């Protein structure tokens, strides 16, 4: 297991020490849970995601938890890819060393696209449909913000970063997906007034193939939203 780099940036080529045939380009994101790096794997554009070890945990416990969480992410990506839902493809993984390799998704984040005006209500409605398609596969995302959605030049949307996803989630977790996105839209994209209603319309337009139904999830989302307002 690699070392945790507290208070400093990770070595520029740390991924090359872990992964055979990997050539790093740049660090895309350095968060509490993982470091995400762009580069080339066997000559093709790819993204390497390395889970951060936690120094406050016993090393054996930390390895088990890292392996469990990466295993869920791997299973979620395989399920999504086999169903042809728009997301990165899993190229390789080493659960013991704490990394996964993903295909590179061209484009920009929906966050950037909405801020620039290149995307609008049409893309928000399509996002609602895409989220319901994911939920219909029996998956919740766990961190649905516009930073974790990519959009390409053809206006196709892709869901990314399934590090907090759950397989066979409870209805509460499906509703929370929508609430997290609702909070993101209100905080970062308030100029799109009524965006959540447009997203819900897209969500409900997708055919139900999984229980709970789309209507039941929206009812739970509205319940969560009401609880949040009450406590606020």
C-alpha positions in Angstrom: 0.0 0.0 0.0 1.4 3.4 -0.9 2.0 6.1 1.6 -0.5 8.9 2.5 0.9 12.3 1.5 -0.4 14.5 4.3 0.1 18.2 3.8 1.9 17.9 0.5 1.2 17.0 -3.2 1.7 13.4 -4.2 4.8 12.6 -6.3 4.3 13.7 -9.9 4.8 10.1 -11.2 3.3 8.2 -8.3 1.0 6.3 -10.6 3.9 5.0 -12.7 5.3 3.3 -9.6 2.0 1.4 -9.0 0.7 0.6 -12.5 2.6 -1.2 -15.3 2.6 0.6 -18.7 1.2 3.8 -17.2 2.4 7.2 -18.3 1.1 10.1 -16.3 0.0 13.5 -17.8 -1.6 15.5 -14.9 -3.4 15.2 -11.7 -7.1 16.0 -12.3 -8.3 15.8 -8.7 -6.8 15.3 -5.3 -9.6 14.7 -2.7 -10.0 13.1 0.6 -11.1 9.8 -0.9 -8.9 9.4 -4.0 -6.4 11.0 -6.4 -7.5 11.0 -10.0 -4.8 11.2 -12.7 -5.0 11.5 -16.5 -2.4 9.8 -18.7 -1.8 7.0 -21.1 -2.1 3.2 -20.5 -0.7 1.0 -23.2 -0.7 4.1 -25.5 -4.4 4.9 -25.0 -5.8 7.9 -23.1 -7.0 6.7 -19.7 -7.7 7.9 -16.1 -6.1 6.3 -13.1 -7.9 6.6 -9.7 -5.9 5.8 -6.6 -7.7 5.4 -3.3 -6.1 7.4 -0.4 -5.0 5.2 2.5 -6.1 6.5 6.0 -3.2 6.7 8.4 -5.5 6.8 11.4 -6.8 3.3 10.7 -4.9 0.0 11.3 -3.2 -1.0 8.0 -5.1 -4.3 7.8 -8.5 -2.6 8.4 -7.6 0.1 5.9 -6.7 -2.5 3.2 -10.0 -4.4 3.8 -12.1 -1.2 3.6 -10.3 0.0 0.5 -10.7 -3.4 -1.2 -14.4 -3.5 -0.3 -15.1 0.0 -1.6 -13.1 -0.5 -4.8 -14.9 -3.9 -5.3 -18.3 -2.2 -5.2 -17.1 0.5 -7.6 -15.8 -2.2 -10.0 -19.0 -4.1 -9.9 -21.0 -1.0 -10.4 -19.0 0.0 -13.5 -19.2 -3.4 -15.0 -22.9 -3.5 -14.5 -23.3 0.0 -16.1 -21.0 -0.9 -19.0 -22.8 -4.2 -19.7 -26.1 -2.2 -19.9 -24.5 0.4 -22.2 -25.3 3.2 -19.8 -23.0 6.2 -20.5 -20.1 6.0 -18.1 -16.3 5.3 -18.3 -15.3 1.7 -19.1 -13.2 -0.2 -16.5 -9.9 -1.1 -18.1 -8.0 -2.6 -15.2 -7.9 -2.7 -11.4 -5.7 -3.8 -8.5 -7.9 -4.0 -5.4 -4.9 -4.8 -3.1 -2.9 -1.8 -4.2 -6.0 0.4 -4.3 -6.3 1.6 -7.9 -8.6 1.3 -10.9 -8.0 2.3 -14.5 -10.8 3.9 -16.5 -11.3 4.9 -20.1 -10.9 8.6 -20.8 -14.2 10.5 -21.4 -13.8 13.4 -23.8 -15.6 16.7 -23.0 -16.1 18.9 -20.0 -18.0 18.7 -16.7 -21.7 19.6 -16.8 -20.7 22.1 -14.1 -18.5 24.0 -16.5 -20.9 23.6 -19.4 -23.8 25.1 -17.4 -21.8 28.0 -16.1 -20.6 28.9 -19.6 -24.1 28.6 -21.1 -23.2 25.8 -23.5 -25.8 23.6 -21.7 -29.2 24.4 -20.3 -32.6 23.0 -19.5 -32.5 20.4 -22.3 -29.4 18.8 -20.9 -30.8 19.0 -17.4 -33.9 17.1 -18.5 -31.7 14.5 -20.3 -29.8 14.1 -17.1 -33.0 13.2 -15.3 -33.6 10.4 -17.8 -30.0 9.2 -17.4 -30.3 9.1 -13.6 -33.5 7.0 -13.8 -31.7 4.6 -16.2 -29.0 4.2 -13.6 -31.6 3.6 -10.8 -33.4 1.1 -13.0 -30.2 -0.9 -12.9 -30.4 -1.1 -9.1 -27.6 1.4 -8.5 -27.3 4.6 -6.6 -24.5 7.0 -7.3 -23.8 8.5 -3.9 -22.3 11.8 -5.1 -24.4 13.2 -7.9 -23.2 16.7 -8.5 -22.6 18.5 -11.9 -18.9 17.9 -11.3 -19.5 14.2 -11.7 -21.3 14.4 -15.0 -19.4 14.9 -18.3 -20.8 16.2 -21.5 -19.1 15.9 -24.9 -19.3 17.9 -28.1 -22.4 15.9 -29.2 -24.3 16.8 -26.0 -24.1 13.2 -24.7 -24.0 13.0 -20.9 -21.7 10.6 -19.0 -21.9 9.7 -15.3 -18.5 9.4 -13.6 -17.0 8.7 -10.2 -18.8 5.8 -8.6 -16.7 5.7 -5.5 -19.7 6.1 -3.2 -22.1 4.0 -5.3 -24.3 1.3 -3.8 -25.7 -1.8 -5.4 -29.3 -2.7 -4.6 -29.8 0.5 -2.7 -32.7 1.5 -0.4 -35.2 4.0 -1.7 -33.7 6.5 0.7 -30.4 6.4 -1.2 -32.1 6.9 -4.5 -34.0 9.9 -3.2 -30.7 11.2 -1.7 -29.1 11.1 -5.2 -31.7 13.6 -6.3 -31.4 15.7 -3.2 -27.6 16.0 -3.6 -28.1 17.1 -7.2 -30.9 19.5 -6.1 -28.6 21.1 -3.6 -25.9 21.4 -6.2 -28.2 23.0 -8.7 -29.5 25.5 -6.1 -26.0 26.4 -5.0 -24.0 26.4 -8.2 -26.6 26.9 -11.0 -29.2 29.1 -9.4 -29.6 31.0 -12.7 -31.5 28.0 -14.0 -34.7 28.6 -12.0 -36.8 25.5 -11.7 -34.0 23.2 -12.9 -34.9 20.5 -10.4 -38.5 20.4 -11.8 -37.1 19.9 -15.3 -34.8 17.2 -14.0 -37.7 15.4 -12.3 -39.8 15.6 -15.5 -36.9 13.8 -17.3 -36.6 11.3 -14.5 -40.3 10.4 -14.7 -40.2 10.1 -18.5 -38.0 7.1 -18.4 -39.8 3.7 -18.3 -39.7 1.9 -15.0 -37.9 -1.5 -15.0 -36.8 -1.5 -11.3 -38.7 -1.3 -8.0 -39.2 1.2 -6.5 -40.8 3.1 -9.3 -39.8 6.5 -10.5 -42.9 8.0 -8.9 -42.0 6.4 -5.6 -38.5 7.7 -5.7 -39.7 11.2 -6.4 -42.1 11.0 -3.5 -39.2 10.0 -1.2 -37.0 12.8 -2.7 -39.8 15.3 -1.9 -39.9 13.9 1.6 -36.2 14.3 2.0 -36.4 17.9 0.6 -39.1 18.7 3.2 -37.0 17.3 6.1 -34.0 19.4 5.0 -36.2 22.6 4.8 -37.6 21.9 8.2 -34.2 21.4 9.9 -32.8 24.4 8.1 
